[in-house]
Amino acid sequence: MDTIVRTAVIKDIDQLTILFEAYRIFYGMHPDAKEARKFLEERLTKGDSVIILSECNTIISGFLQLYPIFSSTKMKRLWLLNDLFVDKELRRKGCSIKLIKAAQEFCIQTNACGLLLETEKTNFAANRLYQKLDFQVDQNHNYYTWISH
């Protein structure tokens, strides 16, 4: 199976929406394809995220979404790797590795200081994958969230 990795464009929205909905459902969200499509269209047209796709035989098999943030101390851009998902039928074929390596290369190309991500401690497969690809678990900082309802 030949897999290519590329940046998403608006013509990918139909296939991307299907995978994005599967991703959201994986994380316990209720399906809402209309809003998911709208959300993705906004990200792509406004350019406020970068979506990298893996594609097997013209079928989008996975995606990764990066959001720009900044490091004040390093005075550089930092990319938040917010979403990574591969179709369950196509997992364990190297798509995730190709997507992450593409994100790492994108980080270098944009002169960013790094990639930041979080995943659940119980997501064992993802934790193994990130460590395999030289991501380090941060033992020096606490991360907090505040969510507006």
ZIJODA-V835839 format. One record per backbone hydrogen bond with DSSP energy under -1.0 kcal/mol. NH is the residue of the N-H (numbers start at 1). CO is the residue of the C=O. E is the energy in kcal/mol with one decimal. If there is no record, write none. Layout:
NH;CO;E / NH;CO;E
This chain:
4;55;-2.5 / 6;53;-2.1 / 8;51;-3.5 / 12;9;-2.3 / 13;10;-1.8 / 16;12;-2.7 / 17;13;-2.4 / 18;14;-1.4 / 19;15;-1.8 / 20;16;-2.9 / 21;17;-2.4 / 22;18;-1.7 / 23;19;-2.3 / 24;20;-2.4 / 25;21;-2.5 / 26;22;-2.2 / 27;23;-1.3 / 28;25;-2.2 / 29;24;-2.5 / 36;32;-2.6 / 37;33;-2.6 / 38;34;-2.1 / 39;35;-2.7 / 40;36;-2.5 / 41;37;-2.9 / 42;38;-2.3 / 43;39;-2.0 / 44;40;-2.6 / 45;41;-3.0 / 46;42;-2.4 / 47;43;-1.1 / 50;66;-2.4 / 52;64;-2.9 / 53;6;-3.7 / 54;62;-2.2 / 55;4;-2.8 / 56;59;-2.9 / 59;56;-1.9 / 61;54;-2.4 / 62;54;-1.3 / 63;85;-2.7 / 64;52;-2.2 / 65;83;-2.3 / 66;50;-3.0 / 67;80;-2.2 / 69;78;-2.9 / 71;76;-3.1 / 75;71;-1.3 / 76;71;-1.3 / 78;69;-3.1 / 79;114;-2.4 / 80;67;-3.3 / 81;116;-3.1 / 82;65;-1.9 / 82;80;-1.4 / 83;65;-1.3 / 85;63;-2.5 / 87;61;-3.2 / 90;87;-2.0 / 98;94;-2.3 / 99;95;-2.6 / 100;96;-2.6 / 101;97;-2.6 / 102;98;-2.0 / 103;99;-2.1 / 104;100;-2.6 / 105;101;-2.4 / 106;102;-2.6 / 107;103;-2.3 / 108;104;-1.9 / 109;105;-2.8 / 110;106;-2.0 / 111;108;-1.6 / 112;107;-2.4 / 113;77;-3.0 / 116;79;-2.6 / 123;120;-1.7 / 124;122;-1.9 / 127;123;-2.5 / 128;124;-2.4 / 129;125;-2.2 / 130;126;-2.8 / 131;127;-2.0 / 132;128;-2.3 / 133;129;-1.5 / 134;131;-1.4 / 135;130;-2.5
